[in-house]
């Protein structure tokens, strides 16, 4: 699981978002629940801000964002919150971006008639809030709690600000560490607000054992922690780009700096942090394909909620154990102080006398066993536990207080932790109830999907492959062949996937898709590209062009090398959106008939519907059906094939060429 973004990553994201200053917001969309896309017109071209509520956010060129905005997003039938944003911010221009303190909150400032602020709260379940002059106009999620109210017409108040590790002074840092009952890494993560990943990085850079108790640190160790935190802040402030760190072969963290805590492990650098986030959370490969396959009430959507709540439940259970341990520890120490009242009083009197006579510097030398801390006026004394077990407890005593008040301080601490424990128990109860409810819903959803699978209307979920975000097929030789679906995906396909050794193919028909033949299989294993594969790909290019819907008898296509493909027009030339300029010789393949085959092929033990030239299909399955252009409706053929193959209609429709068709004999 990839670690959550921290305040440092938000710093870098804000820096990248400031490139939007002067841009105009064209429109906001919600392609599916919890995912938002804001389209901007800038001097550098169209940009897209993509935000997953509560998780992440990034800015990218619109053409690089793997999202197809469906037509209903432009209708009036859109969520009320999206309509509110559109009503107030359409064609508003961006004045700036900022982070609220060190929190995971980003605020974009717009101006149309008056200033507006769009606030992205990237914690918990997340929220997006539109405000004007401090008053909330609309919010993705409304809430009304004693500490905070988020709803239209109310004043916007951010959550209580936490510590800012970038500016914390040495004295305050020392107090927070000394007062902590947890280890260094937990204290840095929570009390100092570094988050878990950066807390571990600080321990790594300072050379401190992260399991040490924070209150045991000396002043020089605390000073080293402050210096490292400031060094990290400088790296984030002055630097650019982003990093993806790997652990055990899996992506483990996205960061604004290169972490030392992963040692010499693999790390992938990126020109900007947004690109790193985009790589780790591909919209089409991991999310959109699943969303489209499952509709609006799918088991897979519930899976995501259940997984998130399961993580939350685990954290809450760990917190309960931690709180109870702190209560037991404080109670045992308080009782030990009372049981050993006389010896405690005697030790404190000795230290006070030595302090008054010789000063704190000599006290530490005179009583090394007491772990004297002059900065806090405390000593640490080993006392036998009151339960008769013989266990020795290290108790911190403030010599400015008497014995009773020292014991009482532990009891007061217990009250605070008990309140936390009570709140954590209530939260855990709510989480468990929600998990049970969602599991029950998922069970019903899976039963419904399985029941519908035989009808061809919907099939239980299967693995989705990265190449299914494009048109695709696998040649008889095993090469993966990719095709664009529209102007944006044509550009994205060539920009991302056409490399040296591959071949670019295009039908000699206006508006035909770009086709890329990879010199590799779908897993990246190198393969030669034989003439047969080039002919299959040219055949595919022709059939997925307007020649099919025009019911032509045959067509032709050509192939070229990657270096012959350019998006740059020379003087007097024009390159349309999604189009390319071809330099040099074109290698034509002619007299390609208008026939395709559809069948189930086995890829990594998964049955997948593939539409391809007959030669490609025959190399992988004996069970296939042949298609030719016709005036018959595509939907009728899709239903028939779905029933025959036992797959969802949507899976069949996704791979078929545009236009009418009918089944024929091979």
N, C-alpha and C positions, 0 to 999 in steps of 0.2 A: 504494500500500500504506500502511495506517495505521501510524504509528510505535508501537512497543511502549510499554506503560505503564511509568512509572518509579517510583522510590521515593517521589517527591512525590505521584503519583496514589494510591499505596498509603496514604500518610498520610491523604489525604482520604477514601478508601474506609473506612478504619478509623473515622474520625470518623462516617461515615454508618452503619456497622455497630453502633456503640454504641447506636443507637436500639433494638437488639434486647435490651438488658439487661432481664432479667425475663421474656422471652418463652420459650415452650416449643417445643422441636423436635418437630414432629409425625412427620415421616418424611423420609428421603432417597431420591432416585431417581437412576437413570442412564438417561435416555430413550434415549440412544444413546452409543456409545463416546466417552469423553472429555468428556461433558457431564453435569453434576451439578446437581440441583435439591434444595434443602433447604426444606421447608415449616415455617413457624413460626406459632404462635398468639400474637398480641400484643394488648395492650389496644386498639391502634388498628386491629385486624383481622388478617386473614391476610396474611403476608408470605412472599416467596420469595427465597432466595439462589440465584443462578444462577452457575455457575462452569464455564468452559472450561479444562480442565487445561493449565497452562503459559502461558495467555494472559491471561485477564481474569476479573473477578468483579464482581457488582453485587447490590444489594438493591432489591426493588421490591414493590409491591402484587401479590399473587398473581394478581388478575384482569387485570393488565397484562402478564403473562408469556405469550407466545405458545407455550404448550406444552400438548399434550393427553397426560396420563399414561395410558398404555395399561394394560389390566387385568393383563397379566403382571407389571407392576411391583409389584403387590400380592400376587403369589403367592410361593411358596417358591422358584420357579425364577428367582432373581436372582443377580447376581455375589456371590462370597463376601465381597468387601470391603464391599459394601453391606449384607449381612447382619450383618457385624461391627458396623458403625456403628449399625444399627437395634437390635441386641441391647444395646448399651451406652448409646446416647444417646436412644432414643425416650422422649419425655415429660421429658427432662432440660431444665432451664431455663438460660438464658444468663446468665453472670456478667459477661462483658465481652469486649472485643476489643482486640488490640494488634498493633503491627508490631514485628518483630524487627529492632532497630537500624534501618538505612536500607535493608534488603534487601526484595525483593519476596516477603516472607513474612508472612502474616496468621495469627494464632492466636486462635481462639475458645475461651473457657473456659466449660465447662458444669459443672453439678452435678446428680447424681441421688443416689446413695448417697455417692459420693466425687467430688472434682473430676476432670474429664476435660478434655483439650485437643485440639481438632481443628485441625491445622496445614495451611494451604494454601501450598505452595511454587510460586510463579508464575514459574519460570524453567526453561529447557531444555524437556524434555517435560512438566514439571510433576509434582507429587505431592501426595497428601493423606494425612496421617499422623494416626492416633489414638493418643494417649499418656495414661498415667495415672502420676502421680508420677515422671515422667521416663522411664518404660519404655514402649516401643512395644507397642501391642496389635495394631494392624493397619496396613497401608499399601497404597495403590493400586499402587505400584510398589516392589518390594524391590530392594535393591542391596547388594553387598559389595565395597568397595574399600579400599585401604590407608588412605585418609584418612577414610572414612565407611562405616558399615554401617547399612542401613535394613531391618530385619526384626523380626518379632514376638519379644518377650522381650529385645531389646537396648535399651540406653540410647539415647534420642534425642539426637543432637548435630546442631545446625544446621550448614550449610556454614560454612567460615571467614568470619568477618565482614570486610567490606570497609570502606573509608574512609567516614566519615559526613560529607558535605559541609556539613551543617547546623552542625556543631560544630568544624570544623577550625580550628586556630589559625594565625595569620599565619606564624609561623616554620616550622611543618610544611608549610603550603601552599607557601611559598617553596622549601623543600628538594625537594618532589615535582616542582614545575615546573622547577627548575634541573637536576634529575637526569634529566629526560625527554629523549629523543632525538627525540620526535615534535612535531607542531605543537600549538598551543594547544588546538584543539577536540578532538583525539584524546586529549590528556593529561587534559583536564577530564572527558571522557567515560569514560575507563578508570581512570586513576590516582586521580582525585578522585571517581570513581563517580557522576558526574552523569548519564550516559547521553547519547547523541548529541543528542537534541532540546534538552535543557536546557543542554548545553554550547554549542550554537549560540545559544541565547537569552542566555546570559551574555556571549558575544562581542558579540552585538547591543547589549546594554544598556551594556556598557563601551566600545563603539566600537572594540574591538580587532579587527584583521584575524585571522580564525580560522586562516589559513595560516601565521602567524608561528611560528617555533620557540619552544616554551615556555621553553627555557633562556635566550632572549634578552630575556625580560621584565625590566623594572626593578622595584624594590620598590614604587613608587607604583602601577604597573600591577597588580602582584599584590595590593596592598591594595584596589584598585578591584574586582578579581574577588571578593575575600572579601566586600566590602560588598554586591555584587549578589547573591551566593549567600545572604547573610543576609536581604536584602530579599525574595527569592523565598520563603525559608523562612517568613518572617512572613506573606506573602500566603497561602501554603498553610495555615498554622496558623490564622490568624484568619478566613480567607474561607470561603465555601460555594459550592456549585454546580460546574458543569463547562462546558467549552467544546469544540466541534468546529471545527477550523480546516480551511479548504479551500485547495487549491493546484491550479491548472489545472482547476478545476471538479470536482475529486475530493477526498474527505475525506483529509486528510493527517495529522492528529494529534488525539488526545483529550488534554485537559490540565485540570489543577486551577486554572490561572491563565490569563489572557489573554496569549498570546504577542505580543511585539513583533517577533519575527523574520519573521513573515508580513506585516508592514507593514499596509497598508490592505485586505488581502485579506479575503474574506468569512469570517465567523465566526458560529457558531450557539451562543448561550448556553443553558444548562439550569439548572433549579432545583437539581439535584443531579448529581454526577458519574456515578452509576449510570445515570441517564436518558440521559446522553450516550453511555455505553458501549452501552446497550441499543439506542439509535438506530443506532449504527454496526454492530452485530452482531445484526440481527433474526433471531430463531430460526426463525420460520416462513418468511419470504420467501426467506431465503438458504440455510438449513440443513435445517430439518425437511422441507420439501417435497422436496428432493433426497434426503434420507435415506429417506423413505417410498417414493419412486419407485424406489429402487435396491436395497432390501433390505439384507442383512447382508454381502454380499461384492461391493460395487459398484465399478465403475471410478471413480466420482466420489469415493469415500472414499480410494481410492489417489491420486487427483489431489491431494487436500489434503496427504497425506503427502509426495508427490513434490515439490509446490511448496515445502513447508516445508524439506525436505532440500536442494532446489536453492538456496534462500536461504542455508542453512547452508553448503553447498559453496562458494558464491561468497564468503562471508565467510572461510572457511578458506583459499581460494586467495589472497584479498587479504592474509591474514595471512602466508602463506608468502612472498609477494613482499616484504611489509614487513619480515619477519624477515631475509630474505636481504639486503635493502638495508641494514639496520642492521649486519649482519655485515660486508658489503663496506665500509661507511663506517668502521666502527671499525677494521677491519684496515688500511685505507689510512691512517688517521690515526696508528695505532700505528707503522706502517712509516715514515711521514713524520717522526715524532719521532726515531726511530733514525737515519735518513738525515741529518737536520739536527741531530744531537746537540749540536754545539758552539754553533750559533746559539741553540738552545733554552735551553741551560745559561746562555749569556751573558744572554739576555733575563730569565730567572728571577732571576739574580744581581742584575741592575740593579734589578728590582722589589723584591727583598728589602732591598737596601741603602737604597733610597728610603723604603721602609716603615719601616725601623728608624730612619732619620734624621728623616723629616718626618711620618710617620704615613700611614694609608691615604687620608685626604682629599686629600693633596697628590699621592699616587701617580697617581690618575686624571687629574689635571691635567697631570702630567709626562709621562705615557704614554697619551694619548687613543686612539692606534691599537691599544692592547692590550685595550681593553674590560675594564677592571679591575672586579671585583666583590668589594668588601671583605667582604660578608656571607658569601661562600663561600671567600674567600682564593684566588680564581682569576683568571687572565688568559686572553684569547683571542688566539691568535697565528696569523697566516697563514703556512702553510708550503707549499712546492712538493711536489706528489705525487711518490712514488718511482718511478712508471712512466715518467717522462720526458715526459709529455704536456703539461707546462706548466701543468696545472690547479693552482689554489691551494686549499688546504684550511684551514678555520678549526678550529683545535685548542684545546680547553679544557685548561688546565694548572693544577694545584693547586700553589702555590709552597711549601706545607708538605711536599711530597714532592720527591724528586730526579727527574732525567730518566727513569731506568730505571723507577721506580715509577709515573710518569705513563703511560709506554708500557704497563707491565704492567696498569694499571687498564683500559685499552681492551681488552687481551687477556682479562682476567677478564670484562669485559662481553660479549665474544664468546662465552665459554663458556656464560653464562646464556642468551643468545639462541639459541645452537645447541641447547640443551636444549629451549627452546620450539619451535624449528623442527622438531626431531625428533618432539616430541609432536604438533605440528600436522600433520606429514606422515602420521603414523599415523592421526590422526583423520580426515584427508581421505581416506585409503585406505578406511577403514571407511564413510565417508559415500558415496563413489563406489560401493562394492560394494552398499550398501543401495539406492541409487538404481537401479542396474542390476537388482537383484532385484525392486524394486517396479514398474519399467517393464515387465519381463517379465510380472509378474502382471497389470498393467493391460492389456497386450496380449491376454492370455488372456481377461480379464474382458470386454473390448470385443467380442471375437469371439463369446463366449457370449451377450452381450446382443443383438448383431446377429442371431445365429442364431435366438434365441428371439423376435425381434420379429415374424416372420411368423406365429408360433403364437398371438400375442395374450397370451402370458404375460409378456413383458417387452420393452420397446422401448429402443433406445439413447437416451441422455439427450437431453433438449431443454431449452430455456430455461424457467425457471419465473417466472411473473409474480406480483407482489405480491398481487394480488387473489385468487389461488388458495388463500390461507390461509382464505378464507371460502367460503360458497356464493356463486355469482356467475352473471351472464350479461350480455351486451351487448344493449341494446334495439335495435329497428329504427332508432331515431333516432341511435344511437351512445352513449347514456348507459351508464355502468357501473353495474350494480345489484348490491348486496352483501347477503348474508344470513348470519345467525349459524348456527352448527352446534350450539351448546349454550348453557347459561346464561352461562358465562364469556365465550364469544365474542360473545353478544348484547350483553353489557355493554361489551365491548371495542370492538365495532363502533360502537355509538352514541357512546361516549366519544371515540373517535378520529376517526370519519369523518362523523358527522352535523353539518353546519355550515349556516350561513345560506344559503338558496337551495335546499337539498336537500329531500327529502320522506321522511318515515318511514311505513312501511306495515306492517300487521299483519292477518293473517287473523282472522276472528271465530271462532276456535277456540282453546280453552285449550291452552297449550304450543306454539303456533305460533312460528316463528322471527321475529326482528326483521329487517325489510328496509329498506335505505337506498337510495334512488335519488339518485345524485349528479348535480348540475347540471354535469356534465363528462364527458369520455371517460376512458378508463383512464390516459391520460397527463396528466390535469389540464386539458385544453383546455376552456374554458367552453362549455356547451351549454344551451339551454332544455330544459325538461321538458314535452313536449306531453302532451295527454290520452291519446294512444295508448300512450306509455311508462308512464304511471301505471296504465293498464288491464293492460298486460303484467306489470308488477311485482306488481299485486294478484293476477293469475292465478298467477304464480309462488309468491306467499306461500301461497295456498290449496293448491296442489299439493304444497308441501313441509311441510304441516301434517298432523295426524292424520287429516284428511279423506281423504287418499290411502290410507293403510293401512286406513281404515274403509270404503273403496270406495264413498264417497258419489258421487252423480251430479254434484253441483255444489256451489259454496260462495260465500262472499262475504268481502270484505276492505275495509279502509278506509285512507285516507291522511290525514296531518296535516302541519303545518309543524314544523320543529325546535323552536321555542319552546313548542310544546304538549306536548313530551315531557319528563318529569321522573322522577328516581329517588327523589324525596323524597315520602313519604306524609304526608298531613294527619292531624289527630287522628281516630282511629277507623279509619284506613285501614291497609292492609298491602301492602307491595311485595315479592313473592317474589324469590328470587335470579334474576338475569337478566331480571327484569320491569321495567316502567315504568308510571308513571301518565300518562294522557292527559287533558289539560285542554282544554275547549272542544269545538267542533264536529268530528265525524268525517265525512269524506267517503267514503261507501260506494260500492263497485262490486259489483254483485250478478250472480247467475246466471253464474258463471264455471265453465265445464266442466272436467272433470278430464282434461286431455290435455296432454302435453308432447312436445317433439321433441328428438332427439339427433342431432348431426352434427359434422363437423369444420369449424371455421371458421379463417380465416387471420388471425392477429394478429402484426404485425411480422415477417412472413415465417416464422412458426411455425404449424404445424397444431396446433390445440388442440381437445379434445373439449368441446363446450358442450351443456348441457341447458337448455332454455328454452321459453317459449311458442312455438307454431308461427310466429307473425308475426315474432318475433325471429330465429329460425333462417332463415326464408325470405329475410330481407333480406341474409343473409351466405353462404348456400350452397344449391345445388340438391340436394345429397346429404345427406339426413337421414331419420330413421326416427321414427315416431310411437309414443308409449307411452300406455297407459291402465292404471288400477288393475286388479289381478287377483290371484287366489290363487296364480298361478304364481311360482316362486322367482325372486327378483331376480338370484341368481348365474347362473342359466341364461340370462337375458336379457343379462346383462353379458358372458358369454362369447361369445354370438352376435354382439353388437354389436362387441366387441373384434376378433373375427375379420373381420367385415365392414369395419370401419374401419381395420384394420391397426395397432391400438394396444394397449398393455398393458391387461389386465383391470382393474388397479388404477386406471387413469385413467378408465375408464368408471364403475366403481363409485363413485368419488369425487364424481361430479357427479349421480348419480341420486337421486331422492327415496326416503325410507324406506318399506319395505313391498313387497309383491308387485306384479308388473306383467307386461304382455305387449305384444308389438308388434302394431300394427294399421295399416290403411291411412290415409293422410292424408284 
